[in-house]
Every structure is written in structure tokens, then in C-alpha cells.
Amino acid sequence: MASAGVYLLGIFSVIIRVVLMNTHLPKWLRSRNEVVTPITSWENVEEGFSLQSQLVSPYTGDLFHETPLALRSLKIAHYFPYRVSGFFLFIDVLVMVFLYKIATAFVNYLLCNQEEEKKNYSLKAKSLILTGNYLAWLPLTIVGVHALNPFSIMTTLAASTAALTNLAVLIAFYNMILGNRFLSTLFLAVASYQSLYPIVFIVPVALHFYKKSCKSPPVSYTTKESVYSFTETLSIFGLFLGLLGGFSFLAERSWDFVFSTYGFILSVPDLTPNIGVFWYFFTEMFEHFRTLFVCVFQLNAVIYTLPLAIKFTEKPFFLLYVLIFITSIFKSYPSYGDTALYFSLLPLWSHVFPYMRNTLVVGGMYICSVVLAPILYHLWIFAGSANANFYFAITLVYSTAQIFLVTDIVFAYLRREYDLYHGTEHLNPDGTKARIKLD
């Protein structure tokens, strides 16, 4: 039943996207700064093709910021049915396929992990025990969320190259669940090569493969075996990343692409408005303070990795998901493509949803920000009846909604873990119901 539903959802999602491709919506979305950025815009890719056909390096100007290997690989898009639209529809179908595979494999992982830990659970936590029947609908749910998710639909219609990075991250996630260190690090290197920020995902990947290599508990991260495992994972990842960089140099005969891609991401020279927090702040910034604050802002995307890795050492998959969420919020050029990725993976943690506290508020903030962003942008840029503060205010609402959501998921996850080991009934010494506070 669930498998048939997955196929029907996949066909339905393709029909929706094909119908919308034949409207004026894709053209409008390709101009929306919430959906595409200077890094992920297909128009900039076309500019790169044009410069390359004129035997001019696409990195001599200030429009093209894709990687050299992506530039050469993306030419295949012109040979698909419906050309570029057909290519991104194909990528979207691949994303759905891997989401289904991830959900199927993750169900087995959850059940196996629960079986190992069940002996430590409280006898009063039976209501929290996951069952095969409860998780059987997870693949259908995760495909359905992606198929009907407006963020995913907009990313596909706008031909945003963020979809390519999302696909690479999902393939790395899938191979991580399967325990394939080689393919997991390979596709994580591809994602990092493409958009830089996924490089922090190597931390949960390294933790997982060391934990998997331990034959017997307890797991220790200070032994020679741990050093060997981490070194192996990092070395393979570094090798793949180095090879991608080396092939890029051979393709361009120059290192100019480094500044135009990774330098562009890190230095944030283009202050075109987007749904992130960088553009408005640096528009107002005095130039002699700029370097300091660029470093501070960029640090937000990586600084939480270490404390989260310490807290979720034994939960590498949840750690990976939280890092995907955090980099989507704090990267210099975020878009709805980043939102599509973490929303598509959100059903993996559906078992913690009953512990979430801010669902209604966060949902309302998402809806308001998505609806009002293009309206306020039009009032500012075209109608002239508003100013930059209007649009920046709604991007702050969007960023705040994301922060509320990720913190609520982390709280819910930890709260459920506490109840698993201490039971769902908590009473004070006088018999009154106790209120649990997580430090």
C-alpha cells in the first residue's frame, strides 16, 4: 500500500511540475531573490557558457560563480527533453528516489538502534517505543513532503543549481546510513566542492563511521582506534576534495576560479537582497569594519559544530540534520533550495513531533514570510512606496522562524530521549506533577 502510494505521489509531483513549467511561473521565479542567488542562478550559468564559447574565462567577470566542473557538466542540460526544465525535473525525481531510499534505510536503522538501547529504557516509557507499523509510512510521508513542498517546487521551476548540492548531500546521507564510507565521503566532497558549507558535515560522518567500527560498547573517542578511524574518513574526504580541486585547475589552467567561487561565498561582495541576514547588515557597514564582521558572520555557520558534536556524539544522523539546518540559516547566500532540503528530511524525526512546542507559531511565521516577501520587495523596488527596512524585516521573520524550528526540534529530541530513560511520568516528592527543564 505504502509503495503504491509512493509511486502515485511521484507521478503526481511530476505532473504538477510539468504543468507549472508551461506557465509564466518559472520565468518569474528565476528572477526572485528568495529562490535563486548569484551562486545558484541558471542565468549566470548561461553567462558562463557564453563566455566560454567566446574563449573567455568565465571567471574574469563578476557574474559567474559556479565551479569549473559544474560549468562543464551542466551543458548536458541542453540535451534533455524540455531542455533546462527537463534536466532539473530529472534532478528532482532523483532527489525523490534518494529520499525514499533514505527513509527506508532509516526505518531499519531506528529499529535496530532501538533494539540495542531498549534494555536501558524505563519500563514507564513503553508508549514511546517505535514499531514497524508506525514507521512503515515514513517513506510515503517523506516523499509526499518533498513532492508537495512549495520550496521544492519553486527550486525545480527556477532551475536553481542548489538542487545539485541537495542531491549530493542526500546521496552522502544515504551511503552514510548504509555504512559505505567511500561513497559517503565522495558525495560529501562533491557537495562541499559545489557550495563549501557542507564541509562541516564531515564531522557527523566521521563520528558515525567510527561508532560503526566499534565492535563492543562502550564507545571511546580517545583511543588509537578512534584516531585511526577519524584519520581514515578525513583522509578519504580530503583526497576527493583535492582531486576535484585539481581537476578544476586542469580544466581552467588557472586558480582564478577559487576567488570567484569560494572567495565569493566567504567575502560576500554581492549585496543583492536575499532571505539571509548578510546583505542588509553589510550594506550599512563601514568599510574598515567589514572584514571583522564578515568573519564573525561566517563563523556562525561553523561554530556550533563542535558543541553540537559533543552533545550528539552518539547521534550522528541527528547531528547531521541539525548542521544541514544551521548552515541553511547562516550561509552567506541562502535560498529556498536550502529550505527544501531540511523540510524534505524533517519527517525522519516525526517521532519527536509530539514534544515540539512552537509548531503553530513557526508555521505562521513561515507562511507570512513566504507570502509577504515578494509583496514587500515589489513595494520597495518597483512601487517605491516602501524601503529596504520592510523587506529586511520579513527576511528576519523568516530567519527567526528557522531558528525557532531547529531549536524546537533539538528540544523535542532531547526531551524524548530523557523520557525514554526516565519514563513519561515525572512526579515531585509531594506527588504533584513535575516540570522537566533541560539544561
PyMOL commands that set and color helices and strands:
alter all, ss='L'
color gray80, all
select helices_A, chain A and resi 2-21+25-29+42-53+68-79+83-120+123-128+132-135+138-148+150-157+162-178+181-195+197-213+224-252+256-267+278-283+287-299+305-311+316-330+336-355+359-383+388-422
alter helices_A, ss='H'
color red, helices_A
deselect
rebuild
show_as cartoon
